Amino acid sequence: GNRGVLALRRLVKDRAEFLLVSLWDSEEAIHRFAGDDLERAVFYPEDERFLVDRDDHVSHYEVVFDSALVTPH
């Protein structure tokens, strides 16, 4: 159910901050991946090697426009 992810990075002093935007087929697909609590981030054990700090909260948005889907005339 995952359609992909957009990973954004910005450098702040001596650290890199990342923003991940993942795209899903449906809310049900997210439930299958994340479980019942959709606002709780899912991490893998190997993430600990790379993360200095992490946000455990996830925000969900509905796609209302995608310019990648617009065909040029």
CHARMM internal coordinates of N, CA and C (Angstrom, degrees):
IC EDIT
DIST 1 N 1 CA 1.4387
DIST 1 CA 1 C 1.5070
ANGL 1 N 1 CA 1 C 114.61
DIST 1 C 2 N 1.3539
ANGL 1 CA 1 C 2 N 118.19
DIHE 1 N 1 CA 1 C 2 N -8.94
DIST 2 N 2 CA 1.4560
ANGL 1 C 2 N 2 CA 119.83
DIHE 1 CA 1 C 2 N 2 CA 178.84
DIST 2 CA 2 C 1.5156
ANGL 2 N 2 CA 2 C 108.98
DIHE 1 C 2 N 2 CA 2 C -85.36
DIST 2 C 3 N 1.3393
ANGL 2 CA 2 C 3 N 115.93
DIHE 2 N 2 CA 2 C 3 N 128.38
DIST 3 N 3 CA 1.4668
ANGL 2 C 3 N 3 CA 121.08
DIHE 2 CA 2 C 3 N 3 CA -178.43
DIST 3 CA 3 C 1.5149
ANGL 3 N 3 CA 3 C 113.54
DIHE 2 C 3 N 3 CA 3 C -94.52
DIST 3 C 4 N 1.3267
ANGL 3 CA 3 C 4 N 117.13
DIHE 3 N 3 CA 3 C 4 N -8.18
DIST 4 N 4 CA 1.4610
ANGL 3 C 4 N 4 CA 120.73
DIHE 3 CA 3 C 4 N 4 CA 178.91
DIST 4 CA 4 C 1.5079
ANGL 4 N 4 CA 4 C 110.99
DIHE 3 C 4 N 4 CA 4 C 140.40
DIST 4 C 5 N 1.3227
ANGL 4 CA 4 C 5 N 114.46
DIHE 4 N 4 CA 4 C 5 N -179.52
DIST 5 N 5 CA 1.4571
ANGL 4 C 5 N 5 CA 120.30
DIHE 4 CA 4 C 5 N 5 CA -177.85
DIST 5 CA 5 C 1.5281
ANGL 5 N 5 CA 5 C 109.26
DIHE 4 C 5 N 5 CA 5 C -143.20
DIST 5 C 6 N 1.3131
ANGL 5 CA 5 C 6 N 115.33
DIHE 5 N 5 CA 5 C 6 N 145.96
DIST 6 N 6 CA 1.4587
ANGL 5 C 6 N 6 CA 123.21
DIHE 5 CA 5 C 6 N 6 CA 172.84
DIST 6 CA 6 C 1.5270
ANGL 6 N 6 CA 6 C 105.80
DIHE 5 C 6 N 6 CA 6 C -110.22
DIST 6 C 7 N 1.3317
ANGL 6 CA 6 C 7 N 117.41
DIHE 6 N 6 CA 6 C 7 N 120.85
DIST 7 N 7 CA 1.4606
ANGL 6 C 7 N 7 CA 121.55
DIHE 6 CA 6 C 7 N 7 CA -179.48
DIST 7 CA 7 C 1.5260
ANGL 7 N 7 CA 7 C 108.71
DIHE 6 C 7 N 7 CA 7 C -108.83
DIST 7 C 8 N 1.3203
ANGL 7 CA 7 C 8 N 116.27
DIHE 7 N 7 CA 7 C 8 N 121.65
DIST 8 N 8 CA 1.4651
ANGL 7 C 8 N 8 CA 122.97
DIHE 7 CA 7 C 8 N 8 CA 179.26
DIST 8 CA 8 C 1.5237
ANGL 8 N 8 CA 8 C 108.52
DIHE 7 C 8 N 8 CA 8 C -112.69
DIST 8 C 9 N 1.3284
ANGL 8 CA 8 C 9 N 116.40
DIHE 8 N 8 CA 8 C 9 N 141.28
DIST 9 N 9 CA 1.4626
ANGL 8 C 9 N 9 CA 121.28
DIHE 8 CA 8 C 9 N 9 CA -179.96
DIST 9 CA 9 C 1.5215
ANGL 9 N 9 CA 9 C 109.34
DIHE 8 C 9 N 9 CA 9 C -130.53
DIST 9 C 10 N 1.3219
ANGL 9 CA 9 C 10 N 114.90
DIHE 9 N 9 CA 9 C 10 N 141.90
DIST 10 N 10 CA 1.4573
ANGL 9 C 10 N 10 CA 119.73
DIHE 9 CA 9 C 10 N 10 CA 170.02
DIST 10 CA 10 C 1.5198
ANGL 10 N 10 CA 10 C 107.68
DIHE 9 C 10 N 10 CA 10 C -137.14
DIST 10 C 11 N 1.3410
ANGL 10 CA 10 C 11 N 115.08
DIHE 10 N 10 CA 10 C 11 N 143.83
DIST 11 N 11 CA 1.4551
ANGL 10 C 11 N 11 CA 120.90
DIHE 10 CA 10 C 11 N 11 CA 179.12
DIST 11 CA 11 C 1.5188
ANGL 11 N 11 CA 11 C 108.76
DIHE 10 C 11 N 11 CA 11 C -94.51
DIST 11 C 12 N 1.3302
ANGL 11 CA 11 C 12 N 115.82
DIHE 11 N 11 CA 11 C 12 N 128.51
DIST 12 N 12 CA 1.4633
ANGL 11 C 12 N 12 CA 122.77
DIHE 11 CA 11 C 12 N 12 CA 178.90
DIST 12 CA 12 C 1.5196
ANGL 12 N 12 CA 12 C 107.02
DIHE 11 C 12 N 12 CA 12 C -128.07
DIST 12 C 13 N 1.3283
ANGL 12 CA 12 C 13 N 114.58
DIHE 12 N 12 CA 12 C 13 N 106.26
DIST 13 N 13 CA 1.4758
ANGL 12 C 13 N 13 CA 121.71
DIHE 12 CA 12 C 13 N 13 CA -176.01
DIST 13 CA 13 C 1.5281
ANGL 13 N 13 CA 13 C 108.72
DIHE 12 C 13 N 13 CA 13 C 56.40
DIST 13 C 14 N 1.3241
ANGL 13 CA 13 C 14 N 117.79
DIHE 13 N 13 CA 13 C 14 N -115.73
DIST 14 N 14 CA 1.4632
ANGL 13 C 14 N 14 CA 120.71
DIHE 13 CA 13 C 14 N 14 CA -175.23
DIST 14 CA 14 C 1.5281
ANGL 14 N 14 CA 14 C 113.15
DIHE 13 C 14 N 14 CA 14 C -102.83
DIST 14 C 15 N 1.3383
ANGL 14 CA 14 C 15 N 117.43
DIHE 14 N 14 CA 14 C 15 N 17.69
DIST 15 N 15 CA 1.4644
ANGL 14 C 15 N 15 CA 121.39
DIHE 14 CA 14 C 15 N 15 CA -178.60
DIST 15 CA 15 C 1.5181
ANGL 15 N 15 CA 15 C 110.92
DIHE 14 C 15 N 15 CA 15 C -130.59
DIST 15 C 16 N 1.3092
ANGL 15 CA 15 C 16 N 114.10
DIHE 15 N 15 CA 15 C 16 N 159.16
DIST 16 N 16 CA 1.4576
ANGL 15 C 16 N 16 CA 120.78
DIHE 15 CA 15 C 16 N 16 CA 172.90
DIST 16 CA 16 C 1.5210
ANGL 16 N 16 CA 16 C 107.95
DIHE 15 C 16 N 16 CA 16 C -110.39
DIST 16 C 17 N 1.3307
ANGL 16 CA 16 C 17 N 116.02
DIHE 16 N 16 CA 16 C 17 N 132.25
DIST 17 N 17 CA 1.4588
ANGL 16 C 17 N 17 CA 121.73
DIHE 16 CA 16 C 17 N 17 CA 174.78
DIST 17 CA 17 C 1.5272
ANGL 17 N 17 CA 17 C 107.71
DIHE 16 C 17 N 17 CA 17 C -106.62
DIST 17 C 18 N 1.3190
ANGL 17 CA 17 C 18 N 115.67
DIHE 17 N 17 CA 17 C 18 N 141.47
DIST 18 N 18 CA 1.4577
ANGL 17 C 18 N 18 CA 121.31
DIHE 17 CA 17 C 18 N 18 CA -179.31
DIST 18 CA 18 C 1.5173
ANGL 18 N 18 CA 18 C 110.29
DIHE 17 C 18 N 18 CA 18 C -122.23
DIST 18 C 19 N 1.3178
ANGL 18 CA 18 C 19 N 114.96
DIHE 18 N 18 CA 18 C 19 N 142.15
DIST 19 N 19 CA 1.4561
ANGL 18 C 19 N 19 CA 122.44
DIHE 18 CA 18 C 19 N 19 CA 172.13
DIST 19 CA 19 C 1.5233
ANGL 19 N 19 CA 19 C 106.13
DIHE 18 C 19 N 19 CA 19 C -122.95
DIST 19 C 20 N 1.3189
ANGL 19 CA 19 C 20 N 116.35
DIHE 19 N 19 CA 19 C 20 N 121.99
DIST 20 N 20 CA 1.4603
ANGL 19 C 20 N 20 CA 121.51
DIHE 19 CA 19 C 20 N 20 CA 179.83
DIST 20 CA 20 C 1.5160
ANGL 20 N 20 CA 20 C 109.49
DIHE 19 C 20 N 20 CA 20 C -109.17
DIST 20 C 21 N 1.3213
ANGL 20 CA 20 C 21 N 115.76
DIHE 20 N 20 CA 20 C 21 N 127.53
DIST 21 N 21 CA 1.4609
ANGL 20 C 21 N 21 CA 121.85
DIHE 20 CA 20 C 21 N 21 CA 177.06
DIST 21 CA 21 C 1.5221
ANGL 21 N 21 CA 21 C 106.15
DIHE 20 C 21 N 21 CA 21 C -116.22
DIST 21 C 22 N 1.3242
ANGL 21 CA 21 C 22 N 116.26
DIHE 21 N 21 CA 21 C 22 N 111.96
DIST 22 N 22 CA 1.4625
ANGL 21 C 22 N 22 CA 119.61
DIHE 21 CA 21 C 22 N 22 CA -179.90
DIST 22 CA 22 C 1.5189
ANGL 22 N 22 CA 22 C 109.46
DIHE 21 C 22 N 22 CA 22 C -105.18
DIST 22 C 23 N 1.3124
ANGL 22 CA 22 C 23 N 114.96
DIHE 22 N 22 CA 22 C 23 N 145.82
DIST 23 N 23 CA 1.4656
ANGL 22 C 23 N 23 CA 122.02
DIHE 22 CA 22 C 23 N 23 CA -178.50
DIST 23 CA 23 C 1.5263
ANGL 23 N 23 CA 23 C 109.04
DIHE 22 C 23 N 23 CA 23 C -113.07
DIST 23 C 24 N 1.3296
ANGL 23 CA 23 C 24 N 115.53
DIHE 23 N 23 CA 23 C 24 N 134.58
DIST 24 N 24 CA 1.4680
ANGL 23 C 24 N 24 CA 121.63
DIHE 23 CA 23 C 24 N 24 CA -173.87
DIST 24 CA 24 C 1.5177
ANGL 24 N 24 CA 24 C 110.60
DIHE 23 C 24 N 24 CA 24 C -128.47
DIST 24 C 25 N 1.3258
ANGL 24 CA 24 C 25 N 116.01
DIHE 24 N 24 CA 24 C 25 N 153.58
DIST 25 N 25 CA 1.4619
ANGL 24 C 25 N 25 CA 122.14
DIHE 24 CA 24 C 25 N 25 CA 177.28
DIST 25 CA 25 C 1.5218
ANGL 25 N 25 CA 25 C 112.09
DIHE 24 C 25 N 25 CA 25 C -64.79
DIST 25 C 26 N 1.3365
ANGL 25 CA 25 C 26 N 116.75
DIHE 25 N 25 CA 25 C 26 N -37.53
DIST 26 N 26 CA 1.4640
ANGL 25 C 26 N 26 CA 120.41
DIHE 25 CA 25 C 26 N 26 CA -174.56
DIST 26 CA 26 C 1.5275
ANGL 26 N 26 CA 26 C 109.47
DIHE 25 C 26 N 26 CA 26 C -164.43
DIST 26 C 27 N 1.3097
ANGL 26 CA 26 C 27 N 114.57
DIHE 26 N 26 CA 26 C 27 N 168.09
DIST 27 N 27 CA 1.4591
ANGL 26 C 27 N 27 CA 119.76
DIHE 26 CA 26 C 27 N 27 CA 174.81
DIST 27 CA 27 C 1.5255
ANGL 27 N 27 CA 27 C 109.90
DIHE 26 C 27 N 27 CA 27 C -64.51
DIST 27 C 28 N 1.3135
ANGL 27 CA 27 C 28 N 117.04
DIHE 27 N 27 CA 27 C 28 N -35.46
DIST 28 N 28 CA 1.4661
ANGL 27 C 28 N 28 CA 121.16
DIHE 27 CA 27 C 28 N 28 CA 177.88
DIST 28 CA 28 C 1.5354
ANGL 28 N 28 CA 28 C 110.64
DIHE 27 C 28 N 28 CA 28 C -61.36
DIST 28 C 29 N 1.3167
ANGL 28 CA 28 C 29 N 117.45
DIHE 28 N 28 CA 28 C 29 N -38.25
DIST 29 N 29 CA 1.4633
ANGL 28 C 29 N 29 CA 121.06
DIHE 28 CA 28 C 29 N 29 CA 177.49
DIST 29 CA 29 C 1.5303
ANGL 29 N 29 CA 29 C 110.50
DIHE 28 C 29 N 29 CA 29 C -63.58
DIST 29 C 30 N 1.3122
ANGL 29 CA 29 C 30 N 116.72
DIHE 29 N 29 CA 29 C 30 N -38.46
DIST 30 N 30 CA 1.4676
ANGL 29 C 30 N 30 CA 120.48
DIHE 29 CA 29 C 30 N 30 CA 177.40
DIST 30 CA 30 C 1.5254
ANGL 30 N 30 CA 30 C 109.27
DIHE 29 C 30 N 30 CA 30 C -65.24
DIST 30 C 31 N 1.3247
ANGL 30 CA 30 C 31 N 117.26
DIHE 30 N 30 CA 30 C 31 N -42.85
DIST 31 N 31 CA 1.4699
ANGL 30 C 31 N 31 CA 121.45
DIHE 30 CA 30 C 31 N 31 CA 177.58
DIST 31 CA 31 C 1.5261
ANGL 31 N 31 CA 31 C 111.03
DIHE 30 C 31 N 31 CA 31 C -57.85
DIST 31 C 32 N 1.3217
ANGL 31 CA 31 C 32 N 117.24
DIHE 31 N 31 CA 31 C 32 N -42.47
DIST 32 N 32 CA 1.4611
ANGL 31 C 32 N 32 CA 120.19
DIHE 31 CA 31 C 32 N 32 CA -179.62
DIST 32 CA 32 C 1.5310
ANGL 32 N 32 CA 32 C 111.04
DIHE 31 C 32 N 32 CA 32 C -62.20
DIST 32 C 33 N 1.3215
ANGL 32 CA 32 C 33 N 116.69
DIHE 32 N 32 CA 32 C 33 N -34.02
DIST 33 N 33 CA 1.4654
ANGL 32 C 33 N 33 CA 120.99
DIHE 32 CA 32 C 33 N 33 CA 179.61
DIST 33 CA 33 C 1.5268
ANGL 33 N 33 CA 33 C 111.73
DIHE 32 C 33 N 33 CA 33 C -82.10
DIST 33 C 34 N 1.3248
ANGL 33 CA 33 C 34 N 117.11
DIHE 33 N 33 CA 33 C 34 N -48.29
DIST 34 N 34 CA 1.4653
ANGL 33 C 34 N 34 CA 121.77
DIHE 33 CA 33 C 34 N 34 CA -168.16
DIST 34 CA 34 C 1.5184
ANGL 34 N 34 CA 34 C 114.59
DIHE 33 C 34 N 34 CA 34 C -96.85
DIST 34 C 35 N 1.3101
ANGL 34 CA 34 C 35 N 117.32
DIHE 34 N 34 CA 34 C 35 N -17.40
DIST 35 N 35 CA 1.4592
ANGL 34 C 35 N 35 CA 119.26
DIHE 34 CA 34 C 35 N 35 CA -176.17
DIST 35 CA 35 C 1.5166
ANGL 35 N 35 CA 35 C 111.24
DIHE 34 C 35 N 35 CA 35 C 93.46
DIST 35 C 36 N 1.3279
ANGL 35 CA 35 C 36 N 114.98
DIHE 35 N 35 CA 35 C 36 N -161.05
DIST 36 N 36 CA 1.4689
ANGL 35 C 36 N 36 CA 120.81
DIHE 35 CA 35 C 36 N 36 CA -173.74
DIST 36 CA 36 C 1.5301
ANGL 36 N 36 CA 36 C 114.24
DIHE 35 C 36 N 36 CA 36 C -72.49
DIST 36 C 37 N 1.3287
ANGL 36 CA 36 C 37 N 116.90
DIHE 36 N 36 CA 36 C 37 N -34.40
DIST 37 N 37 CA 1.4760
ANGL 36 C 37 N 37 CA 120.51
DIHE 36 CA 36 C 37 N 37 CA -175.90
DIST 37 CA 37 C 1.5300
ANGL 37 N 37 CA 37 C 109.69
DIHE 36 C 37 N 37 CA 37 C -92.26
DIST 37 C 38 N 1.3220
ANGL 37 CA 37 C 38 N 116.38
DIHE 37 N 37 CA 37 C 38 N 93.13
DIST 38 N 38 CA 1.4591
ANGL 37 C 38 N 38 CA 121.32
DIHE 37 CA 37 C 38 N 38 CA -176.35
DIST 38 CA 38 C 1.5269
ANGL 38 N 38 CA 38 C 113.32
DIHE 37 C 38 N 38 CA 38 C -70.43
DIST 38 C 39 N 1.3015
ANGL 38 CA 38 C 39 N 118.14
DIHE 38 N 38 CA 38 C 39 N -14.69
DIST 39 N 39 CA 1.4610
ANGL 38 C 39 N 39 CA 120.65
DIHE 38 CA 38 C 39 N 39 CA -179.29
DIST 39 CA 39 C 1.5241
ANGL 39 N 39 CA 39 C 112.68
DIHE 38 C 39 N 39 CA 39 C -94.59
DIST 39 C 40 N 1.3276
ANGL 39 CA 39 C 40 N 117.16
DIHE 39 N 39 CA 39 C 40 N 4.45
DIST 40 N 40 CA 1.4630
ANGL 39 C 40 N 40 CA 121.83
DIHE 39 CA 39 C 40 N 40 CA 179.02
DIST 40 CA 40 C 1.5228
ANGL 40 N 40 CA 40 C 108.71
DIHE 39 C 40 N 40 CA 40 C -105.46
DIST 40 C 41 N 1.3296
ANGL 40 CA 40 C 41 N 116.21
DIHE 40 N 40 CA 40 C 41 N 124.56
DIST 41 N 41 CA 1.4704
ANGL 40 C 41 N 41 CA 121.61
DIHE 40 CA 40 C 41 N 41 CA -178.31
DIST 41 CA 41 C 1.5267
ANGL 41 N 41 CA 41 C 110.73
DIHE 40 C 41 N 41 CA 41 C -66.62
DIST 41 C 42 N 1.3172
ANGL 41 CA 41 C 42 N 115.29
DIHE 41 N 41 CA 41 C 42 N 148.03
DIST 42 N 42 CA 1.4574
ANGL 41 C 42 N 42 CA 122.36
DIHE 41 CA 41 C 42 N 42 CA 176.53
DIST 42 CA 42 C 1.5300
ANGL 42 N 42 CA 42 C 107.88
DIHE 41 C 42 N 42 CA 42 C -104.09
DIST 42 C 43 N 1.3169
ANGL 42 CA 42 C 43 N 116.67
DIHE 42 N 42 CA 42 C 43 N 128.82
DIST 43 N 43 CA 1.4583
ANGL 42 C 43 N 43 CA 122.28
DIHE 42 CA 42 C 43 N 43 CA 178.00
DIST 43 CA 43 C 1.5244
ANGL 43 N 43 CA 43 C 109.28
DIHE 42 C 43 N 43 CA 43 C -123.77
DIST 43 C 44 N 1.3227
ANGL 43 CA 43 C 44 N 115.29
DIHE 43 N 43 CA 43 C 44 N 155.55
DIST 44 N 44 CA 1.4565
ANGL 43 C 44 N 44 CA 121.95
DIHE 43 CA 43 C 44 N 44 CA 176.96
DIST 44 CA 44 C 1.5250
ANGL 44 N 44 CA 44 C 108.49
DIHE 43 C 44 N 44 CA 44 C -104.78
DIST 44 C 45 N 1.3395
ANGL 44 CA 44 C 45 N 118.73
DIHE 44 N 44 CA 44 C 45 N 154.75
DIST 45 N 45 CA 1.4743
ANGL 44 C 45 N 45 CA 120.35
DIHE 44 CA 44 C 45 N 45 CA -178.23
DIST 45 CA 45 C 1.5296
ANGL 45 N 45 CA 45 C 113.21
DIHE 44 C 45 N 45 CA 45 C -54.83
DIST 45 C 46 N 1.3194
ANGL 45 CA 45 C 46 N 118.28
DIHE 45 N 45 CA 45 C 46 N -37.57
DIST 46 N 46 CA 1.4666
ANGL 45 C 46 N 46 CA 120.67
DIHE 45 CA 45 C 46 N 46 CA -178.27
DIST 46 CA 46 C 1.5301
ANGL 46 N 46 CA 46 C 113.04
DIHE 45 C 46 N 46 CA 46 C -70.02
DIST 46 C 47 N 1.3322
ANGL 46 CA 46 C 47 N 117.96
DIHE 46 N 46 CA 46 C 47 N -14.36
DIST 47 N 47 CA 1.4674
ANGL 46 C 47 N 47 CA 120.95
DIHE 46 CA 46 C 47 N 47 CA 178.40
DIST 47 CA 47 C 1.5241
ANGL 47 N 47 CA 47 C 112.17
DIHE 46 C 47 N 47 CA 47 C -61.36
DIST 47 C 48 N 1.3084
ANGL 47 CA 47 C 48 N 117.71
DIHE 47 N 47 CA 47 C 48 N -30.34
DIST 48 N 48 CA 1.4677
ANGL 47 C 48 N 48 CA 121.83
DIHE 47 CA 47 C 48 N 48 CA -177.63
DIST 48 CA 48 C 1.5274
ANGL 48 N 48 CA 48 C 111.84
DIHE 47 C 48 N 48 CA 48 C -58.33
DIST 48 C 49 N 1.3247
ANGL 48 CA 48 C 49 N 118.10
DIHE 48 N 48 CA 48 C 49 N -29.92
DIST 49 N 49 CA 1.4677
ANGL 48 C 49 N 49 CA 120.93
DIHE 48 CA 48 C 49 N 49 CA -179.52
DIST 49 CA 49 C 1.5180
ANGL 49 N 49 CA 49 C 112.27
DIHE 48 C 49 N 49 CA 49 C -66.12
DIST 49 C 50 N 1.3282
ANGL 49 CA 49 C 50 N 116.44
DIHE 49 N 49 CA 49 C 50 N -27.18
DIST 50 N 50 CA 1.4574
ANGL 49 C 50 N 50 CA 120.79
DIHE 49 CA 49 C 50 N 50 CA -171.10
DIST 50 CA 50 C 1.5250
ANGL 50 N 50 CA 50 C 114.22
DIHE 49 C 50 N 50 CA 50 C -107.07
DIST 50 C 51 N 1.3019
ANGL 50 CA 50 C 51 N 117.64
DIHE 50 N 50 CA 50 C 51 N -20.93
DIST 51 N 51 CA 1.4639
ANGL 50 C 51 N 51 CA 120.62
DIHE 50 CA 50 C 51 N 51 CA -172.11
DIST 51 CA 51 C 1.5220
ANGL 51 N 51 CA 51 C 111.95
DIHE 50 C 51 N 51 CA 51 C -94.66
DIST 51 C 52 N 1.3314
ANGL 51 CA 51 C 52 N 115.57
DIHE 51 N 51 CA 51 C 52 N 127.61
DIST 52 N 52 CA 1.4538
ANGL 51 C 52 N 52 CA 121.40
DIHE 51 CA 51 C 52 N 52 CA 172.45
DIST 52 CA 52 C 1.5211
ANGL 52 N 52 CA 52 C 108.59
DIHE 51 C 52 N 52 CA 52 C -86.16
DIST 52 C 53 N 1.3000
ANGL 52 CA 52 C 53 N 115.06
DIHE 52 N 52 CA 52 C 53 N -41.76
DIST 53 N 53 CA 1.4611
ANGL 52 C 53 N 53 CA 123.01
DIHE 52 CA 52 C 53 N 53 CA 179.82
DIST 53 CA 53 C 1.5157
ANGL 53 N 53 CA 53 C 106.64
DIHE 52 C 53 N 53 CA 53 C -144.52
DIST 53 C 54 N 1.3090
ANGL 53 CA 53 C 54 N 117.30
DIHE 53 N 53 CA 53 C 54 N 153.28
DIST 54 N 54 CA 1.4586
ANGL 53 C 54 N 54 CA 118.97
DIHE 53 CA 53 C 54 N 54 CA 178.93
DIST 54 CA 54 C 1.5190
ANGL 54 N 54 CA 54 C 110.54
DIHE 53 C 54 N 54 CA 54 C -146.14
DIST 54 C 55 N 1.2923
ANGL 54 CA 54 C 55 N 114.04
DIHE 54 N 54 CA 54 C 55 N 153.81
DIST 55 N 55 CA 1.4600
ANGL 54 C 55 N 55 CA 121.88
DIHE 54 CA 54 C 55 N 55 CA 177.61
DIST 55 CA 55 C 1.5263
ANGL 55 N 55 CA 55 C 106.96
DIHE 54 C 55 N 55 CA 55 C -100.75
DIST 55 C 56 N 1.3156
ANGL 55 CA 55 C 56 N 117.14
DIHE 55 N 55 CA 55 C 56 N 120.81
DIST 56 N 56 CA 1.4570
ANGL 55 C 56 N 56 CA 121.38
DIHE 55 CA 55 C 56 N 56 CA -178.65
DIST 56 CA 56 C 1.5186
ANGL 56 N 56 CA 56 C 112.80
DIHE 55 C 56 N 56 CA 56 C -84.68
DIST 56 C 57 N 1.3353
ANGL 56 CA 56 C 57 N 117.71
DIHE 56 N 56 CA 56 C 57 N -2.89
DIST 57 N 57 CA 1.4629
ANGL 56 C 57 N 57 CA 122.34
DIHE 56 CA 56 C 57 N 57 CA -176.69
DIST 57 CA 57 C 1.5224
ANGL 57 N 57 CA 57 C 110.61
DIHE 56 C 57 N 57 CA 57 C -100.20
DIST 57 C 58 N 1.3185
ANGL 57 CA 57 C 58 N 116.06
DIHE 57 N 57 CA 57 C 58 N 140.24
DIST 58 N 58 CA 1.4611
ANGL 57 C 58 N 58 CA 123.03
DIHE 57 CA 57 C 58 N 58 CA 177.56
DIST 58 CA 58 C 1.5245
ANGL 58 N 58 CA 58 C 108.76
DIHE 57 C 58 N 58 CA 58 C -118.94
DIST 58 C 59 N 1.3213
ANGL 58 CA 58 C 59 N 116.78
DIHE 58 N 58 CA 58 C 59 N 135.73
DIST 59 N 59 CA 1.4686
ANGL 58 C 59 N 59 CA 121.50
DIHE 58 CA 58 C 59 N 59 CA 174.42
DIST 59 CA 59 C 1.5246
ANGL 59 N 59 CA 59 C 108.42
DIHE 58 C 59 N 59 CA 59 C -108.22
DIST 59 C 60 N 1.3099
ANGL 59 CA 59 C 60 N 116.08
DIHE 59 N 59 CA 59 C 60 N 141.89
DIST 60 N 60 CA 1.4595
ANGL 59 C 60 N 60 CA 121.21
DIHE 59 CA 59 C 60 N 60 CA -179.53
DIST 60 CA 60 C 1.5241
ANGL 60 N 60 CA 60 C 110.19
DIHE 59 C 60 N 60 CA 60 C -115.35
DIST 60 C 61 N 1.3259
ANGL 60 CA 60 C 61 N 115.13
DIHE 60 N 60 CA 60 C 61 N 140.01
DIST 61 N 61 CA 1.4599
ANGL 60 C 61 N 61 CA 122.48
DIHE 60 CA 60 C 61 N 61 CA 179.69
DIST 61 CA 61 C 1.5116
ANGL 61 N 61 CA 61 C 108.48
DIHE 60 C 61 N 61 CA 61 C -133.78
DIST 61 C 62 N 1.3011
ANGL 61 CA 61 C 62 N 116.24
DIHE 61 N 61 CA 61 C 62 N 154.10
DIST 62 N 62 CA 1.4591
ANGL 61 C 62 N 62 CA 122.48
DIHE 61 CA 61 C 62 N 62 CA 174.86
DIST 62 CA 62 C 1.5284
ANGL 62 N 62 CA 62 C 108.31
DIHE 61 C 62 N 62 CA 62 C -97.24
DIST 62 C 63 N 1.3263
ANGL 62 CA 62 C 63 N 116.43
DIHE 62 N 62 CA 62 C 63 N 132.74
DIST 63 N 63 CA 1.4600
ANGL 62 C 63 N 63 CA 120.15
DIHE 62 CA 62 C 63 N 63 CA 177.23
DIST 63 CA 63 C 1.5255
ANGL 63 N 63 CA 63 C 108.46
DIHE 62 C 63 N 63 CA 63 C -71.69
DIST 63 C 64 N 1.3335
ANGL 63 CA 63 C 64 N 116.15
DIHE 63 N 63 CA 63 C 64 N 123.43
DIST 64 N 64 CA 1.4637
ANGL 63 C 64 N 64 CA 120.22
DIHE 63 CA 63 C 64 N 64 CA 179.26
DIST 64 CA 64 C 1.5225
ANGL 64 N 64 CA 64 C 111.79
DIHE 63 C 64 N 64 CA 64 C -110.36
DIST 64 C 65 N 1.3402
ANGL 64 CA 64 C 65 N 116.43
DIHE 64 N 64 CA 64 C 65 N -15.42
DIST 65 N 65 CA 1.4584
ANGL 64 C 65 N 65 CA 120.57
DIHE 64 CA 64 C 65 N 65 CA 177.00
DIST 65 CA 65 C 1.5190
ANGL 65 N 65 CA 65 C 108.04
DIHE 64 C 65 N 65 CA 65 C -158.32
DIST 65 C 66 N 1.3156
ANGL 65 CA 65 C 66 N 116.94
DIHE 65 N 65 CA 65 C 66 N 138.40
DIST 66 N 66 CA 1.4567
ANGL 65 C 66 N 66 CA 122.67
DIHE 65 CA 65 C 66 N 66 CA 177.07
DIST 66 CA 66 C 1.5202
ANGL 66 N 66 CA 66 C 107.85
DIHE 65 C 66 N 66 CA 66 C -135.39
DIST 66 C 67 N 1.3147
ANGL 66 CA 66 C 67 N 116.82
DIHE 66 N 66 CA 66 C 67 N 107.07
DIST 67 N 67 CA 1.4638
ANGL 66 C 67 N 67 CA 120.30
DIHE 66 CA 66 C 67 N 67 CA -177.26
DIST 67 CA 67 C 1.5216
ANGL 67 N 67 CA 67 C 112.00
DIHE 66 C 67 N 67 CA 67 C -64.96
DIST 67 C 68 N 1.3299
ANGL 67 CA 67 C 68 N 118.15
DIHE 67 N 67 CA 67 C 68 N -21.45
DIST 68 N 68 CA 1.4727
ANGL 67 C 68 N 68 CA 120.67
DIHE 67 CA 67 C 68 N 68 CA 177.74
DIST 68 CA 68 C 1.5160
ANGL 68 N 68 CA 68 C 111.52
DIHE 67 C 68 N 68 CA 68 C -66.97
DIST 68 C 69 N 1.3059
ANGL 68 CA 68 C 69 N 116.95
DIHE 68 N 68 CA 68 C 69 N -21.59
DIST 69 N 69 CA 1.4646
ANGL 68 C 69 N 69 CA 120.78
DIHE 68 CA 68 C 69 N 69 CA -179.35
DIST 69 CA 69 C 1.5234
ANGL 69 N 69 CA 69 C 112.80
DIHE 68 C 69 N 69 CA 69 C -89.58
DIST 69 C 70 N 1.3322
ANGL 69 CA 69 C 70 N 116.79
DIHE 69 N 69 CA 69 C 70 N -8.11
DIST 70 N 70 CA 1.4673
ANGL 69 C 70 N 70 CA 121.03
DIHE 69 CA 69 C 70 N 70 CA -178.93
DIST 70 CA 70 C 1.5311
ANGL 70 N 70 CA 70 C 108.12
DIHE 69 C 70 N 70 CA 70 C -83.09
DIST 70 C 71 N 1.3286
ANGL 70 CA 70 C 71 N 116.36
DIHE 70 N 70 CA 70 C 71 N 124.29
DIST 71 N 71 CA 1.4643
ANGL 70 C 71 N 71 CA 119.42
DIHE 70 CA 70 C 71 N 71 CA 179.30
DIST 71 CA 71 C 1.5303
ANGL 71 N 71 CA 71 C 109.43
DIHE 70 C 71 N 71 CA 71 C -89.65
DIST 71 C 72 N 1.3364
ANGL 71 CA 71 C 72 N 116.92
DIHE 71 N 71 CA 71 C 72 N 136.96
DIST 72 N 72 CA 1.4621
ANGL 71 C 72 N 72 CA 119.70
DIHE 71 CA 71 C 72 N 72 CA 179.30
DIST 72 CA 72 C 1.5332
ANGL 72 N 72 CA 72 C 111.12
DIHE 71 C 72 N 72 CA 72 C -67.89
DIST 72 C 73 N 1.3196
ANGL 72 CA 72 C 73 N 116.75
DIHE 72 N 72 CA 72 C 73 N 150.62
DIST 73 N 73 CA 1.4616
ANGL 72 C 73 N 73 CA 120.63
DIHE 72 CA 72 C 73 N 73 CA -179.71
DIST 73 CA 73 C 1.4963
ANGL 73 N 73 CA 73 C 111.19
DIHE 72 C 73 N 73 CA 73 C -92.19
END
COOR INIT
IC SEED 1 N 1 CA 1 C
IC BUILD
